[in-house]
Amino acid sequence: RTHHSGERGRVQPLLSGMSAAPALILACSPRRGGNTDTAAALLAAALSPPTGAASAEIRRVADVEPGPCLACDACAARPGTCVRHDAALPLLKDMASASAACLVSPIYFYHLPAQAKALVDRAQAFWHLSPDRKPGGGRRLGVVLLGARPRGDKLFSGALLTVRYMAEALGLTAAEPLLLYGLDGADALRNRPDLGERVTEYGRALAAAV
């Protein structure tokens, strides 16, 4: 409580922040240059217009270092606000307001990595906003999940539920996800052009739906 005492005295509006890119890919792995970053690059290329005038942007959640939700309930009293002052807030807003957005993540112990889960929890600040004030405006959120295991009926279940309800809090609709198995090792996706093509096609489908 002592560490956060200064934060509790100020409330930051959640609906202010950086202007959103036309398309935004949220890369959720803490490992740089691995399968998630490879997939994010493929998605960015697929979501960028042929002219290159407004390319899709990739943001790595681990670089943002989102702080966890404090469960202080300030956002219940003042919907759309948060007492924490960090880069998580504008990132959530940008993801929600982008013309096309996609979350791409590995699976850690049947869920999202810790940094991504912290960011998801911060979406609580949007929960109490009325539907007409949520920044997502009903737009679709693409979801690409990468698992190391070659099989498993429930491998993606926990992450999918969490992303679905985060999207709902932001006023987004989670699109049908792309779920890829068997990507064990940092270069696994680069060594599987067939799976890389599926990622590209998924990105193209998201772009076509905008």
Buried (B, 14 or more C-beta within 10 A) or exposed (E): EEEEEEBEEEBBEBBEBEEBBBBBBBBBBBEEEBBBBBBBBBBBBBBBEEEEEEBBBBBBBBEBEBBEBBEBEBBEEBBBBBBBEBBBBBBBBBBBBBBBBBBBBBBBEBBBBBBBBBBBBBBBBBBBBEEEEBBBEEBBBBBBBBBBEEEEEEBBEBBBEBBBBBBBBBBBBBBEBBBBBBBEEBEBBBEBEEBBEBBBEBBBBBBEEE
